[in-house]
Amino acid sequence: MHGVTGERRHAFTGSPYEAQFGFARGVRVGDRIVVAGTGPVEDDGSSTQGDATAQAERCCVLILRALEELGGSAADVVRTRMLLTDPADQDAVGAVHARFFGEARPAATMAGVAWLCRPEWLVEIEAEAVLGGGA
């Protein structure tokens, strides 16, 4: 589902935080798409079970869903940020990132954080894309 406000289009994934915190999963303005920090949330609102690999995969699936709804793809991604609660997960999350975005080779940041919205979350990922900027 998406909404249109002038030149701005929104994508929503149904995360309970979208309504509670007042944000959209993705926003497209012109040829730019920005996808918010995306945690491992299942379609029913529950957290993705499993390790950092499983959670990072879910984050990337949700990011791709928002990108595609707004007319983009993984090839258009120019920037990502990966937030981890445990630095020991960096190789696992990096490998997932490479599978989803490695061909586009976006500028990327990986950082450790003290906490994320839910205590069971190990990773949150955000992305920015420029349409036509594909690999």
Z-matrix of the N, CA and C atoms (Angstrom, degrees):
N
C 1 1.444
C 2 1.515 1 109.07
N 3 1.308 2 116.33 1 145.02
C 4 1.457 3 119.29 2 177.83
C 5 1.516 4 109.43 3 -146.04
N 6 1.285 5 114.52 4 160.26
C 7 1.455 6 120.74 5 176.96
C 8 1.507 7 108.90 6 -124.01
N 9 1.311 8 117.03 7 153.56
C 10 1.450 9 121.13 8 179.80
C 11 1.523 10 108.38 9 -120.46
N 12 1.303 11 116.98 10 129.35
C 13 1.457 12 122.80 11 175.53
C 14 1.520 13 106.23 12 -130.68
N 15 1.324 14 117.53 13 100.47
C 16 1.456 15 119.98 14 -177.17
C 17 1.506 16 110.10 15 58.80
N 18 1.333 17 116.73 16 -123.48
C 19 1.461 18 122.88 17 -179.65
C 20 1.528 19 111.77 18 -87.26
N 21 1.312 20 117.22 19 -2.83
C 22 1.462 21 121.79 20 -175.36
C 23 1.520 22 110.32 21 -99.91
N 24 1.349 23 115.87 22 129.40
C 25 1.466 24 121.08 23 175.30
C 26 1.515 25 108.15 24 -117.53
N 27 1.334 26 115.61 25 146.69
C 28 1.466 27 121.57 26 -178.99
C 29 1.519 28 110.70 27 -120.27
N 30 1.323 29 115.88 28 149.92
C 31 1.462 30 123.35 29 171.16
C 32 1.521 31 107.14 30 -123.96
N 33 1.329 32 116.23 31 139.66
C 34 1.456 33 122.59 32 179.23
C 35 1.525 34 108.67 33 -125.67
N 36 1.331 35 117.01 34 142.37
C 37 1.463 36 120.62 35 178.50
C 38 1.518 37 112.53 36 -107.14
N 39 1.326 38 117.59 37 -2.16
C 40 1.450 39 119.78 38 179.63
C 41 1.514 40 114.26 39 89.34
N 42 1.326 41 117.64 40 5.40
C 43 1.457 42 119.82 41 175.73
C 44 1.518 43 108.96 42 -57.94
N 45 1.338 44 118.26 43 137.01
C 46 1.463 45 119.70 44 178.39
C 47 1.530 46 112.57 45 -60.31
N 48 1.328 47 117.46 46 -22.80
C 49 1.456 48 120.69 47 -179.05
C 50 1.525 49 113.07 48 -74.61
N 51 1.338 50 118.10 49 -22.26
C 52 1.466 51 120.10 50 -179.57
C 53 1.529 52 111.12 51 -59.85
N 54 1.320 53 116.67 52 -48.87
C 55 1.472 54 119.57 53 179.11
C 56 1.528 55 110.92 54 -75.86
N 57 1.321 56 116.71 55 -43.46
C 58 1.463 57 121.06 56 -176.61
C 59 1.528 58 112.34 57 -61.28
N 60 1.334 59 117.00 58 -42.17
C 61 1.456 60 121.12 59 -176.42
C 62 1.524 61 112.99 60 -100.08
N 63 1.346 62 117.79 61 -4.40
C 64 1.453 63 121.67 62 175.39
C 65 1.514 64 115.28 63 71.91
N 66 1.324 65 116.68 64 51.77
C 67 1.465 66 119.24 65 177.69
C 68 1.518 67 110.74 66 -140.94
N 69 1.315 68 116.28 67 166.34
C 70 1.462 69 123.11 68 174.76
C 71 1.522 70 108.29 69 -106.84
N 72 1.317 71 116.32 70 150.55
C 73 1.466 72 119.76 71 176.51
C 74 1.523 73 109.73 72 -62.09
N 75 1.324 74 116.16 73 -43.41
C 76 1.456 75 119.94 74 179.78
C 77 1.513 76 110.79 75 -139.48
N 78 1.319 77 115.20 76 151.25
C 79 1.462 78 121.75 77 177.14
C 80 1.526 79 107.53 78 -133.91
N 81 1.344 80 114.63 79 131.59
C 82 1.461 81 119.73 80 175.01
C 83 1.521 82 108.81 81 -114.79
N 84 1.314 83 114.83 82 128.68
C 85 1.457 84 122.44 83 172.87
C 86 1.524 85 105.43 84 -130.65
N 87 1.326 86 116.35 85 116.61
C 88 1.457 87 119.54 86 -176.81
C 89 1.516 88 110.71 87 62.44
N 90 1.332 89 115.64 88 -128.07
C 91 1.466 90 119.63 89 -179.36
C 92 1.524 91 112.69 90 -97.27
N 93 1.328 92 116.89 91 12.18
C 94 1.469 93 121.55 92 -177.93
C 95 1.523 94 110.42 93 -109.78
N 96 1.334 95 116.08 94 134.16
C 97 1.462 96 122.70 95 174.89
C 98 1.524 97 107.45 96 -122.96
N 99 1.323 98 115.25 97 129.30
C 100 1.460 99 121.19 98 175.97
C 101 1.523 100 107.50 99 -117.42
N 102 1.325 101 116.53 100 125.49
C 103 1.459 102 121.63 101 179.28
C 104 1.527 103 107.70 102 -108.84
N 105 1.321 104 115.43 103 124.34
C 106 1.460 105 122.89 104 -176.95
C 107 1.527 106 111.34 105 -61.50
N 108 1.320 107 114.77 106 163.68
C 109 1.450 108 119.83 107 171.70
C 110 1.515 109 108.86 108 -50.47
N 111 1.323 110 115.90 109 124.50
C 112 1.459 111 122.12 110 -171.75
C 113 1.514 112 109.67 111 -117.69
N 114 1.313 113 115.57 112 113.84
C 115 1.458 114 121.40 113 177.53
C 116 1.517 115 110.51 114 -88.95
N 117 1.322 116 117.08 115 169.47
C 118 1.461 117 122.26 116 -178.02
C 119 1.531 118 111.99 117 -80.03
N 120 1.336 119 115.87 118 80.37
C 121 1.465 120 121.71 119 -177.91
C 122 1.520 121 109.11 120 -110.94
N 123 1.306 122 116.06 121 130.14
C 124 1.462 123 121.42 122 176.74
C 125 1.533 124 110.16 123 -79.44
N 126 1.314 125 117.01 124 166.47
C 127 1.464 126 121.63 125 -177.87
C 128 1.527 127 112.66 126 -59.47
N 129 1.343 128 117.53 127 -26.21
C 130 1.470 129 120.33 128 179.80
C 131 1.532 130 112.23 129 -88.22
N 132 1.342 131 117.43 130 3.88
C 133 1.456 132 121.48 131 178.72
C 134 1.516 133 114.43 132 92.75
N 135 1.322 134 117.39 133 -9.00
C 136 1.462 135 120.47 134 178.68
C 137 1.528 136 109.61 135 -78.17
N 138 1.319 137 115.66 136 164.60
C 139 1.462 138 120.80 137 177.24
C 140 1.521 139 110.10 138 -82.14
N 141 1.317 140 115.91 139 145.35
C 142 1.461 141 121.67 140 174.55
C 143 1.515 142 108.74 141 -63.75
N 144 1.300 143 116.61 142 129.81
C 145 1.460 144 121.83 143 177.75
C 146 1.514 145 109.66 144 -81.03
N 147 1.312 146 116.77 145 154.79
C 148 1.454 147 120.30 146 173.59
C 149 1.511 148 113.15 147 113.20
N 150 1.316 149 113.56 148 -170.27
C 151 1.455 150 121.48 149 -174.43
C 152 1.527 151 111.41 150 -84.34
N 153 1.322 152 115.84 151 -174.20
C 154 1.469 153 121.08 152 -177.64
C 155 1.524 154 111.62 153 -61.86
N 156 1.324 155 118.11 154 -32.29
C 157 1.463 156 120.55 155 177.90
C 158 1.519 157 110.60 156 -62.72
N 159 1.322 158 117.04 157 -50.38
C 160 1.470 159 121.13 158 -179.76
C 161 1.526 160 110.53 159 -62.33
N 162 1.318 161 116.93 160 -40.80
C 163 1.457 162 119.84 161 -178.86
C 164 1.528 163 111.41 162 -69.36
N 165 1.323 164 117.78 163 -40.97
C 166 1.467 165 120.71 164 178.39
C 167 1.524 166 110.63 165 -64.51
N 168 1.336 167 117.06 166 -38.66
C 169 1.470 168 119.98 167 177.11
C 170 1.522 169 110.66 168 -60.56
N 171 1.321 170 116.76 169 -43.19
C 172 1.465 171 119.85 170 179.43
C 173 1.525 172 110.87 171 -64.09
N 174 1.327 173 117.25 172 -43.00
C 175 1.464 174 120.91 173 177.19
C 176 1.532 175 110.01 174 -56.42
N 177 1.319 176 116.92 175 -46.80
C 178 1.464 177 121.23 176 -177.82
C 179 1.527 178 111.95 177 -66.25
N 180 1.316 179 117.49 178 -37.68
C 181 1.466 180 120.89 179 176.43
C 182 1.523 181 109.92 180 -61.12
N 183 1.317 182 117.15 181 -44.80
C 184 1.465 183 120.84 182 179.32
C 185 1.528 184 111.58 183 -65.71
N 186 1.322 185 117.02 184 -38.96
C 187 1.464 186 120.85 185 176.82
C 188 1.525 187 109.93 186 -62.01
N 189 1.323 188 117.23 187 -46.80
C 190 1.469 189 120.47 188 179.38
C 191 1.518 190 111.23 189 -62.56
N 192 1.314 191 117.22 190 -38.60
C 193 1.462 192 121.04 191 178.06
C 194 1.530 193 110.59 192 -59.15
N 195 1.325 194 116.55 193 -46.16
C 196 1.469 195 120.64 194 179.35
C 197 1.523 196 110.96 195 -66.08
N 198 1.331 197 117.24 196 -44.22
C 199 1.460 198 120.61 197 178.64
C 200 1.523 199 111.55 198 -57.82
N 201 1.336 200 115.67 199 -47.89
C 202 1.458 201 120.30 200 -177.87
C 203 1.519 202 111.73 201 -65.55
N 204 1.326 203 117.18 202 -38.26
C 205 1.464 204 120.12 203 178.54
C 206 1.525 205 110.98 204 -62.52
N 207 1.317 206 115.84 205 -29.79
C 208 1.465 207 120.37 206 -178.67
C 209 1.529 208 112.86 207 -98.19
N 210 1.335 209 116.93 208 10.94
C 211 1.461 210 120.89 209 174.11
C 212 1.510 211 115.40 210 93.32
N 213 1.313 212 118.34 211 11.64
C 214 1.455 213 121.62 212 -179.52
C 215 1.514 214 112.55 213 -112.60
N 216 1.324 215 114.45 214 -175.04
C 217 1.463 216 121.04 215 178.75
C 218 1.525 217 109.04 216 -152.66
N 219 1.308 218 115.92 217 175.28
C 220 1.465 219 120.67 218 177.84
C 221 1.522 220 110.86 219 -59.78
N 222 1.313 221 117.74 220 -32.01
C 223 1.465 222 121.53 221 -179.36
C 224 1.525 223 112.58 222 -65.28
N 225 1.335 224 117.61 223 -21.37
C 226 1.461 225 121.92 224 -178.70
C 227 1.527 226 113.20 225 -87.99
N 228 1.325 227 117.81 226 -7.13
C 229 1.465 228 121.61 227 -175.47
C 230 1.528 229 109.85 228 -70.24
N 231 1.336 230 114.85 229 127.85
C 232 1.463 231 121.00 230 -179.40
C 233 1.530 232 112.41 231 -115.40
N 234 1.344 233 117.76 232 -11.96
C 235 1.466 234 121.15 233 -177.68
C 236 1.510 235 109.96 234 -153.40
N 237 1.332 236 116.92 235 135.04
C 238 1.461 237 121.37 236 172.90
C 239 1.518 238 109.32 237 -135.09
N 240 1.332 239 113.85 238 155.93
C 241 1.466 240 120.98 239 173.52
C 242 1.526 241 107.20 240 -134.53
N 243 1.321 242 116.02 241 129.52
C 244 1.452 243 122.54 242 179.14
C 245 1.522 244 108.19 243 -115.73
N 246 1.318 245 116.79 244 122.40
C 247 1.454 246 122.13 245 179.83
C 248 1.521 247 108.42 246 -109.76
N 249 1.322 248 116.75 247 125.14
C 250 1.464 249 122.38 248 -176.24
C 251 1.519 250 110.26 249 -121.91
N 252 1.325 251 116.12 250 142.91
C 253 1.461 252 119.43 251 175.46
C 254 1.530 253 112.30 252 -88.48
N 255 1.328 254 117.35 253 -14.84
C 256 1.462 255 121.50 254 -179.43
C 257 1.525 256 108.86 255 -135.77
N 258 1.328 257 118.44 256 116.90
C 259 1.463 258 119.96 257 -178.83
C 260 1.526 259 113.39 258 -61.51
N 261 1.311 260 117.74 259 -19.11
C 262 1.466 261 120.20 260 177.83
C 263 1.523 262 112.05 261 -65.51
N 264 1.340 263 117.44 262 -16.47
C 265 1.468 264 121.38 263 -179.20
C 266 1.522 265 113.53 264 -89.21
N 267 1.339 266 118.11 265 1.91
C 268 1.456 267 119.15 266 -173.32
C 269 1.523 268 113.73 267 -61.25
N 270 1.308 269 119.22 268 -40.34
C 271 1.465 270 120.01 269 -179.66
C 272 1.526 271 111.57 270 -67.05
N 273 1.321 272 116.81 271 -40.78
C 274 1.469 273 120.60 272 179.90
C 275 1.521 274 111.24 273 -65.07
N 276 1.324 275 116.71 274 -46.13
C 277 1.464 276 120.52 275 -179.56
C 278 1.528 277 109.77 276 -68.59
N 279 1.320 278 117.04 277 -39.87
C 280 1.464 279 120.54 278 177.21
C 281 1.522 280 112.23 279 -60.16
N 282 1.324 281 117.16 280 -37.93
C 283 1.470 282 120.54 281 178.91
C 284 1.527 283 111.01 282 -66.44
N 285 1.335 284 117.24 283 -39.87
C 286 1.467 285 120.55 284 176.33
C 287 1.523 286 109.38 285 -64.09
N 288 1.319 287 116.74 286 -45.65
C 289 1.470 288 121.32 287 178.30
C 290 1.525 289 110.07 288 -55.29
N 291 1.312 290 117.07 289 -44.99
C 292 1.465 291 121.28 290 -179.47
C 293 1.528 292 111.62 291 -62.30
N 294 1.335 293 117.66 292 -39.30
C 295 1.469 294 120.47 293 178.83
C 296 1.524 295 111.66 294 -64.22
N 297 1.319 296 117.42 295 -39.99
C 298 1.462 297 120.94 296 -175.98
C 299 1.529 298 112.76 297 -85.52
N 300 1.325 299 117.68 298 -37.88
C 301 1.464 300 120.65 299 -170.55
C 302 1.525 301 114.27 300 -124.64
N 303 1.330 302 118.15 301 1.85
C 304 1.457 303 122.01 302 -174.56
C 305 1.507 304 115.33 303 -59.25
N 306 1.325 305 117.80 304 -33.94
C 307 1.459 306 119.21 305 179.68
C 308 1.519 307 111.50 306 -69.87
N 309 1.329 308 117.85 307 -32.99
C 310 1.462 309 121.73 308 179.67
C 311 1.527 310 111.51 309 -76.72
N 312 1.345 311 116.76 310 -24.77
C 313 1.463 312 122.96 311 -178.82
C 314 1.529 313 112.52 312 49.82
N 315 1.349 314 117.59 313 58.16
C 316 1.463 315 119.49 314 179.89
C 317 1.526 316 111.52 315 -71.03
N 318 1.321 317 115.36 316 158.99
C 319 1.460 318 119.30 317 167.46
C 320 1.526 319 105.47 318 -63.46
N 321 1.311 320 117.82 319 133.46
C 322 1.465 321 120.10 320 -173.52
C 323 1.513 322 111.27 321 -136.87
N 324 1.326 323 113.77 322 147.38
C 325 1.454 324 121.59 323 174.87
C 326 1.519 325 108.17 324 -127.20
N 327 1.321 326 116.46 325 137.15
C 328 1.453 327 122.00 326 172.28
C 329 1.520 328 106.35 327 -124.15
N 330 1.325 329 116.53 328 126.37
C 331 1.457 330 119.98 329 -177.15
C 332 1.516 331 110.67 330 -138.06
N 333 1.309 332 115.52 331 150.27
C 334 1.454 333 121.56 332 174.88
C 335 1.517 334 109.63 333 -88.84
N 336 1.321 335 115.20 334 140.86
C 337 1.463 336 121.51 335 178.66
C 338 1.522 337 108.88 336 -130.35
N 339 1.313 338 116.61 337 157.88
C 340 1.464 339 121.56 338 -178.77
C 341 1.520 340 112.19 339 -74.57
N 342 1.337 341 117.11 340 -32.89
C 343 1.460 342 119.77 341 -177.78
C 344 1.529 343 109.75 342 -161.75
N 345 1.334 344 114.40 343 161.23
C 346 1.464 345 122.51 344 172.80
C 347 1.523 346 107.18 345 -124.43
N 348 1.321 347 119.10 346 179.08
C 349 1.474 348 122.48 347 -172.18
C 350 1.525 349 114.53 348 -56.30
N 351 1.302 350 117.30 349 -33.35
C 352 1.471 351 120.61 350 177.51
C 353 1.522 352 108.69 351 -122.42
N 354 1.317 353 117.27 352 140.42
C 355 1.466 354 119.38 353 -175.36
C 356 1.529 355 114.01 354 -62.93
N 357 1.318 356 118.04 355 -23.48
C 358 1.467 357 120.32 356 -179.78
C 359 1.526 358 112.74 357 -83.45
N 360 1.318 359 118.09 358 -9.42
C 361 1.462 360 120.70 359 178.73
C 362 1.517 361 110.12 360 -74.89
N 363 1.319 362 114.68 361 132.26
C 364 1.454 363 122.02 362 178.23
C 365 1.527 364 112.08 363 -104.06
N 366 1.335 365 116.43 364 -18.77
C 367 1.463 366 120.99 365 -174.14
C 368 1.526 367 110.43 366 -151.12
N 369 1.318 368 115.53 367 149.37
C 370 1.458 369 123.73 368 171.16
C 371 1.521 370 105.88 369 -141.30
N 372 1.336 371 117.35 370 139.56
C 373 1.465 372 121.19 371 -175.65
C 374 1.520 373 109.09 372 -131.67
N 375 1.320 374 116.74 373 142.80
C 376 1.456 375 121.09 374 173.48
C 377 1.522 376 108.66 375 -129.12
N 378 1.342 377 116.35 376 161.84
C 379 1.457 378 120.69 377 -175.93
C 380 1.519 379 110.95 378 -147.73
N 381 1.319 380 114.99 379 153.82
C 382 1.449 381 122.90 380 173.24
C 383 1.521 382 107.66 381 -129.89
N 384 1.322 383 115.88 382 141.61
C 385 1.457 384 120.68 383 -178.35
C 386 1.526 385 109.99 384 -134.43
N 387 1.324 386 114.74 385 150.78
C 388 1.458 387 121.70 386 172.68
C 389 1.528 388 105.58 387 -123.77
N 390 1.337 389 116.17 388 118.43
C 391 1.458 390 119.92 389 -178.39
C 392 1.518 391 109.90 390 -64.92
N 393 1.306 392 114.83 391 137.11
C 394 1.455 393 119.72 392 -177.08
C 395 1.514 394 112.51 393 84.39
N 396 1.326 395 116.75 394 -1.71
C 397 1.462 396 121.16 395 179.22
C 398 1.512 397 111.15 396 -96.97
N 399 1.340 398 116.33 397 20.01
C 400 1.460 399 121.62 398 -175.25
C 401 1.508 400 113.89 399 -64.29
N 402 1.342 401 112.51 400 163.13
C 403 1.457 402 120.91 401 -178.17
C 404 1.514 403 111.96 402 -68.21
